[in-house]
Amino acid sequence: MTSLKYKRVLLKLSGEALMGERTYGIDTQVVQDIAQQIAAVVQAGVEVAIVVGGGNIFRGVNAAAQGMDRATADYIGMIATVMNALTLQDALECNDIPTRVQTAIEMKEVAEPYIRRRAIRHLENKRVVIFGAGSGNPFFTTDTTAALRGAEINAEIIFKATRVDGIYDSDPKHNPDARKFKTLTYDHALSHDLKVMDATAFALCKENNLPIIVFDLGVDGNIQRAVMGESIGTYVGGSCHVD
C-alpha cells in the first residue's frame, strides 16, 4: 500500500456485517476476515476508529414496534453493540493490532468510558478505537453516532461498509433498473430520503463537511482501496453523478 489518501478514518460497521450468512449472532471467521482488512490499513499507517452496530443481536426499533418501550429497547441495543465491539477488539488483537473499546454507557470492567481526548490520543499512538453503546442516548442510530464521533475525532472521512456496493436511486434487489450513484451531495441524499444512512447522520456530516463513502465490505480489500482513494462505492459530499 504505497499511496494513502486518508490518514484518519471512521469506519462504520453494521452488526449484520459480523454475522455473515447466519440469521443471528456472530460468525467469528467473518469477524477475523474483517479484522485482517482493518489490520492491513493500520499497519500501513492509517489511524482507524470504528463504530459498530448491534442489529445482529438486538434491534431496538424492531422491539419497540412489537410493544416494548422504545427507550428501553434502544438501551438494550446499545449493550448489543458493546458485545460486537469486544468481539472485534479480540479479533484485531489476534492480528497484533492494539485496540481500545470506549463506551458511551459506562461499563469500566470491560471497556473505557468515552473520552474524546483519550480517543484521539489512542489514535495518535496507532491504536484502533472502537466506539460502543452508540451515542449513549435512545432514539439515535449508530449511523448518527458514526457522524458524531467522526466529527469529534476530526476524521477525514466516514467509511460506511455495507452489504451493497453503493447508494442507488431505488432498491436494486427489487428494481433491476436501479442506478447507482458514483457521487452524491448531502442535500440530494436528504431530500430524496435515501435510506443508506438516516437523515440526522447525513445532516451532521453536511454541517461538519465530513464526506462519506458507502461500499461493499464483502469484497476483499475494499477497505484498503477506499483508504488509497480508489473509486469504489458511492462518495457522498460532491456533486450528483450516476454510473
Backbone hydrogen bonds, N-H to C=O, Kabsch-Sander energy under -0.5 kcal/mol:
donor,donor_aa,acceptor,acceptor_aa,energy
5,K,3,S,-0.5
5,K,227,V,-2.3
6,Y,227,V,-1.4
9,V,47,E,-2.6
10,L,157,I,-2.2
11,L,9,V,-0.6
11,L,49,A,-3.3
12,K,10,L,-0.6
12,K,159,F,-3.5
13,L,11,L,-0.6
13,L,51,V,-2.7
14,S,161,A,-0.7
17,A,14,S,-0.6
18,L,15,G,-1.7
19,M,16,E,-1.3
22,R,19,M,-2.5
25,G,56,N,-2.6
27,D,18,L,-2.9
28,T,26,I,-0.8
31,V,27,D,-2.2
32,Q,28,T,-2.1
33,D,29,Q,-2.2
34,I,30,V,-2.4
35,A,31,V,-2.7
36,Q,32,Q,-2.2
37,Q,33,D,-1.7
38,I,34,I,-2.4
39,A,35,A,-3.0
40,A,36,Q,-1.8
41,V,37,Q,-1.2
42,V,38,I,-2.2
43,Q,39,A,-2.7
44,A,40,A,-0.8
45,G,42,V,-1.7
46,V,41,V,-2.3
47,E,7,K,-3.5
48,V,46,V,-0.6
49,A,9,V,-2.3
50,I,129,V,-2.8
51,V,11,L,-2.4
52,V,131,F,-1.0
53,G,13,L,-2.2
57,I,54,G,-2.2
58,F,54,G,-2.8
60,G,58,F,-0.6
62,N,59,R,-0.5
63,A,59,R,-1.9
64,A,60,G,-2.5
65,A,61,V,-1.6
66,Q,62,N,-0.8
66,Q,63,A,-0.7
67,G,64,A,-1.7
68,M,63,A,-2.1
73,A,69,D,-2.6
74,D,70,R,-2.5
75,Y,71,A,-2.1
76,I,72,T,-2.0
77,G,73,A,-2.1
78,M,74,D,-2.1
79,I,75,Y,-1.9
80,A,76,I,-1.8
81,T,77,G,-1.6
82,V,78,M,-1.2
83,M,79,I,-1.6
84,N,80,A,-1.8
85,A,81,T,-2.5
86,L,82,V,-2.6
87,T,83,M,-1.8
88,L,84,N,-2.6
89,Q,85,A,-2.4
90,D,86,L,-2.2
91,A,87,T,-1.9
92,L,88,L,-2.4
93,E,89,Q,-2.5
94,C,90,D,-1.6
95,N,91,A,-0.6
95,N,92,L,-1.0
96,D,93,E,-1.5
97,I,92,L,-1.9
100,R,128,V,-2.8
102,Q,100,R,-0.5
102,Q,130,I,-2.8
103,T,112,E,-2.8
104,A,132,G,-1.8
106,E,104,A,-0.5
110,V,107,M,-2.1
111,A,107,M,-1.5
112,E,101,V,-2.4
114,Y,103,T,-2.1
119,A,115,I,-2.6
120,I,116,R,-2.4
121,R,117,R,-2.1
122,H,118,R,-2.4
123,L,119,A,-2.1
124,E,120,I,-2.4
125,N,121,R,-1.5
126,K,123,L,-2.0
127,R,122,H,-2.6
128,V,98,P,-2.5
129,V,48,V,-1.5
130,I,100,R,-3.0
130,I,128,V,-0.5
131,F,50,I,-3.5
131,F,129,V,-0.5
132,G,102,Q,-3.0
132,G,130,I,-0.7
133,A,78,M,-0.7
136,G,133,A,-1.3
140,F,137,N,-0.8
145,T,141,T,-1.7
146,A,142,T,-2.1
147,A,143,D,-2.0
148,L,144,T,-2.6
149,R,145,T,-3.3
150,G,146,A,-2.4
151,A,147,A,-2.0
152,E,148,L,-2.3
153,I,149,R,-2.5
154,N,151,A,-0.9
155,A,150,G,-2.7
156,E,8,R,-2.8
157,I,8,R,-0.6
158,I,211,P,-2.4
159,F,10,L,-2.8
159,F,157,I,-0.5
160,K,158,I,-0.7
160,K,213,I,-2.9
161,A,12,K,-2.0
161,A,159,F,-0.9
162,T,160,K,-0.6
162,T,215,F,-3.0
167,I,181,F,-0.5
169,D,179,R,-2.1
174,H,171,D,-1.3
175,N,171,D,-2.1
178,A,175,N,-2.0
181,F,167,I,-3.2
182,K,241,H,-3.6
183,T,241,H,-1.6
184,L,235,Y,-2.1
189,A,185,T,-2.0
190,L,186,Y,-2.4
191,S,187,D,-3.1
192,H,188,H,-2.1
193,D,190,L,-1.1
194,L,189,A,-1.9
197,M,194,L,-0.7
202,F,198,D,-2.1
203,A,199,A,-2.7
204,L,200,T,-2.3
205,C,201,A,-2.3
206,K,202,F,-2.6
207,E,203,A,-2.6
208,N,204,L,-1.8
209,N,206,K,-1.3
210,L,205,C,-2.8
212,I,236,V,-2.0
213,I,158,I,-2.6
214,V,234,T,-2.6
215,F,160,K,-1.9
215,F,213,I,-0.5
217,L,162,T,-2.6
217,L,215,F,-0.7
218,G,162,T,-0.6
219,V,216,D,-1.1
220,D,218,G,-0.7
222,N,219,V,-1.9
225,R,221,G,-2.3
226,A,222,N,-2.5
227,V,223,I,-2.2
228,M,224,Q,-1.8
229,G,226,A,-1.2
230,E,225,R,-2.4
232,I,230,E,-1.3
234,T,214,V,-2.2
235,Y,182,K,-2.3
236,V,212,I,-3.5
236,V,234,T,-0.6
237,G,184,L,-3.7
237,G,235,Y,-0.6
238,G,184,L,-0.9
241,H,183,T,-2.2
243,D,180,K,-3.0
